[in-house]
Amino acid sequence: MKKLIIEKIDALPPLPKSVLELEEFRKMSNKEPLDLLKIIEKDPLIITTVLRVANSAMFGFVSQVETPSRAISLLGINFTISIALGSVIQNLVETNLNAYGVGTDDFIFSSNLASNLVNTWVSKISFDLKEDLLLPAFLQETGKFVIAEVINDNDQVEEFKSQLAINKNISSVEKEFIGFSCARITANIFKHWNLSHNLIFSIGFVEDLELCPKDYIKKAQILEIIKILTDIREPLSDQNIQRALNKANEYGLDTEPLLQSIDSIKFKLENDL
Protein backbone atom coordinates (compact mmCIF):
# COMPACT_ATOMS: atom_id res chain seq x y z
CA MET A 1 0.00 0.00 0.00
CA LYS A 2 2.82 2.40 0.89
CA LYS A 3 4.46 1.75 -2.49
CA LEU A 4 1.20 2.49 -4.33
CA ILE A 5 0.73 5.78 -2.45
CA ILE A 6 4.31 6.84 -3.24
CA GLU A 7 3.74 6.01 -6.91
CA LYS A 8 0.56 8.13 -6.96
CA ILE A 9 2.37 11.09 -5.41
CA ASP A 10 5.41 10.74 -7.68
CA ALA A 11 3.10 10.69 -10.72
CA LEU A 12 1.56 14.08 -9.89
CA PRO A 13 2.23 16.76 -12.51
CA PRO A 14 4.65 19.59 -11.70
CA LEU A 15 3.29 22.81 -10.28
CA PRO A 16 2.17 25.28 -12.96
CA LYS A 17 3.74 28.71 -13.36
CA SER A 18 0.76 30.37 -11.65
CA VAL A 19 1.50 28.55 -8.38
CA LEU A 20 5.17 29.47 -8.50
CA GLU A 21 4.28 33.12 -9.15
CA LEU A 22 1.76 33.12 -6.29
CA GLU A 23 4.31 31.54 -3.94
CA GLU A 24 6.84 34.23 -4.79
CA PHE A 25 4.23 36.96 -4.37
CA ARG A 26 3.12 35.48 -1.02
CA LYS A 27 6.66 35.84 0.35
CA MET A 28 6.88 39.54 -0.52
CA SER A 29 6.70 42.04 2.34
CA ASN A 30 4.92 44.74 0.33
CA LYS A 31 1.99 43.18 -1.49
CA GLU A 32 -0.12 45.31 -3.80
CA PRO A 33 -3.63 44.18 -4.87
CA LEU A 34 -2.94 45.18 -8.48
CA ASP A 35 0.10 42.89 -8.66
CA LEU A 36 -1.96 39.99 -7.32
CA LEU A 37 -4.70 40.75 -9.84
CA LYS A 38 -2.18 40.54 -12.69
CA ILE A 39 -1.15 37.05 -11.56
CA ILE A 40 -4.59 35.55 -11.03
CA GLU A 41 -6.06 37.02 -14.22
CA LYS A 42 -3.78 34.70 -16.20
CA ASP A 43 -5.65 31.64 -14.90
CA PRO A 44 -9.41 31.26 -15.57
CA LEU A 45 -9.67 28.50 -12.93
CA ILE A 46 -8.37 30.85 -10.24
CA ILE A 47 -10.75 33.63 -11.29
CA THR A 48 -13.73 31.26 -11.23
CA THR A 49 -12.80 29.89 -7.80
CA VAL A 50 -12.11 33.26 -6.21
CA LEU A 51 -15.44 34.67 -7.42
CA ARG A 52 -17.31 31.54 -6.31
CA VAL A 53 -15.78 31.80 -2.84
CA ALA A 54 -16.50 35.53 -2.58
CA ASN A 55 -20.15 34.91 -3.52
CA SER A 56 -20.66 31.92 -1.23
CA ALA A 57 -23.20 32.10 1.58
CA MET A 58 -20.45 31.80 4.19
CA PHE A 59 -19.30 35.36 3.57
CA GLY A 60 -22.67 36.94 3.01
CA PHE A 61 -21.50 40.05 1.19
CA VAL A 62 -24.39 42.44 0.55
CA SER A 63 -24.04 42.57 -3.24
CA GLN A 64 -22.86 40.18 -5.93
CA VAL A 65 -19.07 40.13 -6.37
CA GLU A 66 -18.56 40.27 -10.13
CA THR A 67 -14.88 41.13 -10.62
CA PRO A 68 -11.65 39.63 -9.23
CA SER A 69 -10.46 43.08 -8.13
CA ARG A 70 -13.61 43.46 -6.02
CA ALA A 71 -13.07 39.97 -4.59
CA ILE A 72 -9.50 40.83 -3.58
CA SER A 73 -10.76 44.01 -1.92
CA LEU A 74 -13.40 42.14 0.10
CA LEU A 75 -11.49 38.93 0.91
CA GLY A 76 -8.11 40.54 1.49
CA ILE A 77 -4.81 39.85 -0.28
CA ASN A 78 -3.62 36.90 1.84
CA PHE A 79 -6.97 35.16 1.85
CA THR A 80 -7.23 35.55 -1.93
CA ILE A 81 -3.72 34.12 -2.33
CA SER A 82 -4.73 31.08 -0.26
CA ILE A 83 -7.86 30.50 -2.32
CA ALA A 84 -5.92 30.95 -5.58
CA LEU A 85 -3.10 28.60 -4.59
CA GLY A 86 -5.55 26.09 -3.18
CA SER A 87 -7.72 25.97 -6.28
CA VAL A 88 -4.78 25.21 -8.58
CA ILE A 89 -3.21 22.61 -6.27
CA GLN A 90 -6.52 20.81 -5.71
CA ASN A 91 -7.11 20.76 -9.45
CA LEU A 92 -3.76 19.02 -10.01
CA VAL A 93 -4.65 16.08 -7.75
CA GLU A 94 -8.39 16.04 -8.32
CA THR A 95 -10.04 12.72 -9.01
CA ASN A 96 -13.46 11.44 -7.97
CA LEU A 97 -14.27 11.08 -4.28
CA ASN A 98 -16.72 8.20 -4.69
CA ALA A 99 -15.02 6.28 -1.90
CA TYR A 100 -16.21 8.95 0.54
CA GLY A 101 -19.69 9.10 -0.92
CA VAL A 102 -19.30 12.80 -1.76
CA GLY A 103 -18.56 14.95 -4.81
CA THR A 104 -16.06 17.66 -5.63
CA ASP A 105 -18.56 20.38 -4.66
CA ASP A 106 -18.72 18.90 -1.15
CA PHE A 107 -14.94 19.02 -0.98
CA ILE A 108 -14.85 22.64 -2.14
CA PHE A 109 -17.52 23.56 0.42
CA SER A 110 -15.47 21.97 3.22
CA SER A 111 -12.30 23.73 2.06
CA ASN A 112 -14.06 27.11 1.96
CA LEU A 113 -15.56 26.42 5.37
CA ALA A 114 -12.08 25.71 6.74
CA SER A 115 -10.78 29.01 5.40
CA ASN A 116 -13.74 30.86 6.87
CA LEU A 117 -13.11 29.31 10.29
CA VAL A 118 -9.53 30.55 10.15
CA ASN A 119 -10.76 34.04 9.25
CA THR A 120 -13.47 34.21 11.89
CA TRP A 121 -12.06 32.09 14.73
CA VAL A 122 -8.27 31.94 14.49
CA SER A 123 -8.06 35.68 13.86
CA LYS A 124 -9.41 36.10 17.43
CA ILE A 125 -6.55 33.98 18.79
CA SER A 126 -3.71 35.58 16.84
CA PHE A 127 -3.35 37.56 13.62
CA ASP A 128 -0.06 35.80 12.82
CA LEU A 129 -1.63 32.37 13.37
CA LYS A 130 -4.49 33.32 11.07
CA GLU A 131 -2.05 34.32 8.33
CA ASP A 132 0.00 31.14 8.78
CA LEU A 133 -3.02 28.81 8.77
CA LEU A 134 -5.16 30.17 5.92
CA LEU A 135 -3.49 28.02 3.28
CA PRO A 136 -2.91 24.87 5.41
CA ALA A 137 -6.56 24.89 6.50
CA PHE A 138 -7.77 25.22 2.92
CA LEU A 139 -5.50 22.41 1.68
CA GLN A 140 -5.20 19.98 4.58
CA GLU A 141 -7.62 17.43 3.11
CA THR A 142 -5.97 17.32 -0.35
CA GLY A 143 -4.65 13.82 0.38
CA LYS A 144 -8.22 12.49 0.22
CA PHE A 145 -7.99 12.50 -3.58
CA VAL A 146 -5.00 10.15 -3.45
CA ILE A 147 -6.69 7.97 -0.82
CA ALA A 148 -9.89 7.76 -2.90
CA GLU A 149 -7.89 6.74 -5.96
CA VAL A 150 -6.02 4.02 -4.05
CA ILE A 151 -9.26 2.69 -2.54
CA ASN A 152 -10.80 2.61 -6.01
CA ASP A 153 -7.76 0.86 -7.55
CA ASN A 154 -8.00 -1.82 -4.85
CA ASP A 155 -11.75 -2.36 -5.46
CA GLN A 156 -12.52 -1.39 -1.86
CA VAL A 157 -14.95 1.47 -2.46
CA GLU A 158 -18.05 -0.24 -1.08
CA GLU A 159 -16.14 -1.72 1.83
CA PHE A 160 -14.67 1.71 2.63
CA LYS A 161 -18.10 3.36 2.45
CA SER A 162 -19.59 0.72 4.72
CA GLN A 163 -16.91 1.31 7.32
CA LEU A 164 -17.44 5.08 7.14
CA ALA A 165 -21.14 4.50 7.86
CA ILE A 166 -20.20 2.57 11.01
CA ASN A 167 -17.27 4.67 12.18
CA LYS A 168 -17.96 8.40 11.90
CA ASN A 169 -14.27 9.21 12.46
CA ILE A 170 -13.00 9.44 8.86
CA SER A 171 -9.35 9.60 9.91
CA SER A 172 -9.45 6.27 11.72
CA VAL A 173 -11.08 4.58 8.71
CA GLU A 174 -8.43 6.05 6.40
CA LYS A 175 -5.66 4.68 8.62
CA GLU A 176 -7.39 1.29 8.78
CA PHE A 177 -7.49 0.94 4.99
CA ILE A 178 -4.42 2.89 3.88
CA GLY A 179 -2.11 2.67 6.87
CA PHE A 180 -1.56 6.44 6.88
CA SER A 181 -3.58 9.48 7.88
CA CYS A 182 -4.81 11.93 5.25
CA ALA A 183 -2.66 14.55 7.00
CA ARG A 184 0.53 12.57 6.44
CA ILE A 185 -0.30 11.91 2.78
CA THR A 186 -1.16 15.57 2.19
CA ALA A 187 2.14 16.65 3.76
CA ASN A 188 4.04 14.27 1.49
CA ILE A 189 2.26 15.66 -1.57
CA PHE A 190 3.45 19.15 -0.63
CA LYS A 191 6.92 17.85 0.18
CA HIS A 192 6.99 16.34 -3.34
CA TRP A 193 6.29 19.82 -4.72
CA ASN A 194 8.85 21.51 -2.43
CA LEU A 195 6.26 23.78 -0.88
CA SER A 196 6.82 25.64 2.40
CA HIS A 197 7.76 23.99 5.69
CA ASN A 198 4.85 25.78 7.32
CA LEU A 199 2.44 24.01 4.99
CA ILE A 200 4.12 20.60 5.35
CA PHE A 201 4.68 20.56 9.12
CA SER A 202 1.44 22.28 10.16
CA ILE A 203 -0.59 19.69 8.25
CA GLY A 204 1.66 16.65 8.60
CA PHE A 205 1.44 16.39 12.38
CA VAL A 206 -2.32 16.84 12.75
CA GLU A 207 -3.44 13.96 15.02
CA ASP A 208 0.23 13.09 15.63
CA LEU A 209 1.18 15.69 18.23
CA GLU A 210 3.63 13.47 20.09
CA LEU A 211 6.04 13.69 17.16
CA CYS A 212 5.20 17.29 16.24
CA PRO A 213 8.01 19.89 16.45
CA LYS A 214 7.27 22.31 19.28
CA ASP A 215 6.88 25.34 17.00
CA TYR A 216 4.04 23.64 15.11
CA ILE A 217 2.04 22.07 17.95
CA LYS A 218 -0.52 24.86 18.31
CA LYS A 219 -0.99 25.04 14.54
CA ALA A 220 -1.57 21.29 14.33
CA GLN A 221 -4.05 21.46 17.23
CA ILE A 222 -6.06 24.21 15.56
CA LEU A 223 -6.02 22.42 12.21
CA GLU A 224 -7.29 19.25 13.89
CA ILE A 225 -10.26 21.16 15.33
CA ILE A 226 -10.98 22.70 11.93
CA LYS A 227 -10.63 19.26 10.33
CA ILE A 228 -13.33 17.89 12.66
CA LEU A 229 -15.71 20.78 11.98
CA THR A 230 -15.27 20.58 8.21
CA ASP A 231 -15.74 16.82 7.98
CA ILE A 232 -16.36 16.27 4.28
CA ARG A 233 -19.37 14.02 4.97
CA GLU A 234 -20.95 15.91 7.87
CA PRO A 235 -19.64 19.49 8.07
CA LEU A 236 -20.79 21.39 11.16
CA SER A 237 -22.93 18.49 12.37
CA ASP A 238 -23.93 18.63 16.05
CA GLN A 239 -21.75 15.61 16.76
CA ASN A 240 -18.70 17.13 15.10
CA ILE A 241 -19.21 20.50 16.77
CA GLN A 242 -19.18 18.73 20.13
CA ARG A 243 -16.06 16.76 19.18
CA ALA A 244 -14.36 20.00 18.14
CA LEU A 245 -15.30 21.73 21.40
CA ASN A 246 -13.99 18.76 23.38
CA LYS A 247 -10.68 19.00 21.49
CA ALA A 248 -10.50 22.75 22.11
CA ASN A 249 -10.96 22.13 25.83
CA GLU A 250 -8.36 19.37 25.77
CA TYR A 251 -5.85 21.73 24.14
CA GLY A 252 -6.60 24.58 26.54
CA LEU A 253 -8.22 26.83 23.92
CA ASP A 254 -11.04 29.23 24.77
CA THR A 255 -14.20 27.70 23.31
CA GLU A 256 -16.28 30.89 23.35
CA PRO A 257 -14.69 32.50 20.25
CA LEU A 258 -14.93 29.14 18.48
CA LEU A 259 -18.64 28.84 19.28
CA GLN A 260 -19.24 32.41 18.13
CA SER A 261 -17.57 31.67 14.79
CA ILE A 262 -19.55 28.47 14.32
CA ASP A 263 -22.83 30.22 15.13
CA SER A 264 -22.00 33.09 12.78
CA ILE A 265 -21.19 30.79 9.86
CA LYS A 266 -24.24 28.59 10.48
CA PHE A 267 -26.47 31.67 10.60
CA LYS A 268 -25.21 32.87 7.21
CA LEU A 269 -25.62 29.42 5.68
CA GLU A 270 -29.12 28.89 7.06
CA ASN A 271 -30.31 32.31 5.93
CA ASP A 272 -29.07 31.72 2.42
CA LEU A 273 -31.25 28.60 2.04
Sequence and secondary structure as in RCSB ss.txt:
>XXXX:A:sequence
MKKLIIEKIDALPPLPKSVLELEEFRKMSNKEPLDLLKIIEKDPLIITTVLRVANSAMFGFVSQVETPSRAISLL
GINFTISIALGSVIQNLVETNLNAYGVGTDDFIFSSNLASNLVNTWVSKISFDLKEDLLLPAFLQETGKFVIAEV
INDNDQVEEFKSQLAINKNISSVEKEFIGFSCARITANIFKHWNLSHNLIFSIGFVEDLELCPKDYIKKAQILEI
IKILTDIREPLSDQNIQRALNKANEYGLDTEPLLQSIDSIKFKLENDL
>XXXX:A:secstr
 HHHHHHHHHTS    HHHHHHHHHHT SS  HHHHHHHHTT HHHHHHHHHHHTSTTT  SS   SHHHHHHHH
 HHHHHHHHHHHHHHHHH    GGGT  HHHHHHHHHHHHHHIIIIIHHH HHHHHHHHHHHHHTTTHHHHHHHH
HHHTT HHHHHHHHHH   HHHHHHHHHSS HHHHHHHHHHHTT  HHHHHHHHTTT GGGS GGGHHHHHHHHH
HHHHT SSSTT HHHHHHHHHHHHHTT  HHHHHHHHHHHHHHHHHH 
